[in-house]
Amino acid sequence: MKRLPTALNSHPLVSREIHWLTAAFLFAAAPHLLRMPLWISGLVAGIAAMRLLQLRLRFALPRKWLLALVAVAAAGGILLQYRTLFGRDAGVSMLVIMLALKLLETHTRRDGMLLGFLGCFLLVTNFLHSQTIPTALYMLICAWFLLATLIGLQYTGTWPGWRHQIQRAGVLMVQAVPLMAVLFLLFPRVQGPLWGLPQDAYAGLTGLSDNMSPGSLNNLILSYDVAFRAEFKDGRTPEAKDLYWRGPVLWDYDGRTWTAPRLTQSTEDLPAGGDLEYTVTLEPHNKRWLFALEFPGQKPPRAIATRDMQLLSFTPVRSRLRYEMTSAIGAAYGADDDRMVLARSLRLPADSNPRAAAFAAELRNRHREDRDLVSAVLTLFRNENFVYTLTPPLLGQHPVDEFLFDTRRGFCEHYASAFTVLMRAAGIPARVVTGYQGGEVNPVGGYILVRQADAHAWVEVWLENAGWVRVDPTAAVSPARVERGIASALPRSDPLPMFVRGDFAMLQRMRLTWDSITYSWNQWVLGYNPERQRRFLSHLGFSEAGWQTLSVVLVVFAGMAVLIGAGLALRDLRGVRRDPAKLAYDRFCRKLSRRGVPRGAAEGPRVFASRAARQRPDLAAAINDITTLYVGLRYAGDSGTAEALQQLERRIRAFKP
Amino acid sequence: MSSQLNAVAEQINGIILGKAHQIRLAIACLLARGHLLIEDVPGVGKTTLAHAIATSLGLRFQRIQFTSDLLPADILGISVYNRDTGGFEFHPGPVFTNVVLADEVNRATPRAQSALLEAMEENQVTIEGETRQLPVPFFVIATQNPSYQIGTFPLPESQLDRFLMRIELGYPDAEAERALLNGDNRRDMLQRLQPRLDAGGLAALQLEVQQVHASAALLDYLQALVNTTRRSPAFAHGLSPRASLALLQGARAWAYMDDRRHVLPEDIQAVLPAVVAHRLSPASETAGTSGTALATQLLEEVAIP
């Protein structure tokens, strides 16, 4: 490759080019600027404004040492802000500030090219934050704009106008599509994201945690984020009352907070009869739980099953994870759990919730049978004046006591917690299970969408000869919660995320459609992992392809893609680029040819028109009009306007021989 | 066609019967500022055509009968000693006129031919070291007998290339010949011809022909044609850039005569045989195909882009 002559490299940039560069940079940095602390966004915007102002007023730009000083100060500021210079947020902030400063010392074409390329790099960092379709579209437009800017730097003579720039960039991008497709499909995939995201990238993820105290689920309920989506095989979606997605199991109670044990025993002994098959696509939540319907009949790869029927991934789930599952709904298990396990599920802190303990003792006196006692408490919840609400009153030192005997207004965690405490006080082993209940069936995509808002807590009690049995006290208080979802169970005055209630049918439909598009995007674009790549390759006939095979295939296909692109480009150079008028005229000739009036390759348009008109006198007028328009466009050069072309295309569309 | 050109064409059509296409080509050739070669057997009206064109265009006309003993001085002129002034005095030859009819140009020796050909290329002649400008406009209409006839010195390719067009008149059809036989004496008719144009008018028309638009698409077609002759093994040699220019100029004139200000592929096709047939020869002598056949083949082979 020949290097640009130095004279061209040091060619000074004109105002137009600097405008483009500044705009392209701001465009690419905009999503970051909206996320960053105000002082960084302000600094960057100020620097850009200064550069633009300088073009107009022509004042001297800051010297190099001043720029260096600002850079050091900015680095200090970032250090104060993020406590580090590395990691996603700090690193991107640094990059944005440095690029803005570079804008102030961009004078020559070489500087401009450098800034353009760095802008492309900046663009990619946006994907560290979001990989959704809107982000991808925005990035695509940004890339287009950046490319047009880079093209704009290449003109040596007169500037052919911004349309030309945009057009050229568009053509280049279209030409790159085959190569892009090849690289996407064949570039060796690695498990997880291509590069390890910095630790802080997972800070904002929501999801269930390993502990529960009054009020902790409320935050989740207000989140509209997707927890996971599940697609049932053959459309066998279970009934809503069976949709208990099991998550963390909480054993230990300190009088206020339930926590999951740190260590859990794993088991290979999963309930048999798991004939409900489905696929879960789990959003990253930075925890190890994998959700499955009660009770899982198998464990996903790279995960373990615990004795209390949790599925735990080896590593925290930090990228979208897809796994096949089977479940046996209503299976029984744990009938032979030993006393140690049961002892842990009877433990209560001393001198907490004394009234509940007294009440439990009284119940125990009345009901000798465990089952009777359980139904007695459920009946209590059902018949007494208990209210299911998202906005319960705050509870004090003995939350269960206060809830059971004073406030009687609570959310699922209150009921689960109170129920478990009563059971344990009455000597029945019990534990709290958290997870999700229900989900929204998306008829467009044919899957169930489970949101954080579907988070739920219920109870498991251990009964002689039966093992662990699920009891959902919330269902006793508010059967609607389990049967029709959270929106119908809560009073209308309670705050819920928009759309959850489904008030607007039209919006609801659009939302479901959009979600199913997102789902496909996740499945096929973001979820294109080594597994899928292997499957795709075996379709191509490369089963068990190692990375060597993959590299060869990649090189061959990429080469083919580049050749195709080059062929198209060279055809362009030879000047055989198709004139739109000619393309339209060819369509016209094909139409006539189908009716038995083919045009000879060497037959001029007028000669052909008169011959065709002789053969088809009924079409003579149309043929002559079209030929006149075509000849005017292609040979006269005077009517080469967009209108004439549009008219020609319209006439040819309407031409029905 | 402008009314003047129409009048010219009509008048010539009245004398040479049934040859409208050739006459149109001849006029186009002059409009394109090119020299014209008329090739055919004797007696089909070559000379009459040349004479009729010159008179109808209102141009001065000289005729040179080429023979094997013709000398350059007979064409260009000669300096003769004048006893009264005691110096040499130049007597301009027949070439100093608007239209030269070089009759049976291939009967002269190459030496005489080349004297005329210099004038054709340069629009000037050099006699005894002195360069003299020829009048404007200056045309050569040469007639030539087919080279298989006895006593001919065929023009070399380099000299043929200087004629923008070559046309063949051919025998008249029966109807035209009957009209000819019934009609007046041609010589008398030539005498009665009226000029329909003058030198100034012709120059103006030529200028307008120059303005006729040739689009990129059309030039693509023209270049495709020319390139085919250069690449295809059927041709002994390809067309020269001068031939390309001639083709374009001829097509422009043809379009202009059709009252258009832009050239169509049809214009190229109309003039191509006349413009390139004498410049093309088949690759193998034995093939026996003439330049005209090659030109037709070329038109059939090359698609209009």
Interface residues (C-beta under 8 A of the other chain):
Chain A: G575 V576 D579 K582 A601 A602 E603 G604 P605 R606 V607 V631 R634 Y635 A636 G637 D638
Chain B: H213 S215 A216 A217 L218 D220 R261 H262 V263 L264 P265 E266 Q269 L299 E300 E301 V302 A303 I304 P305
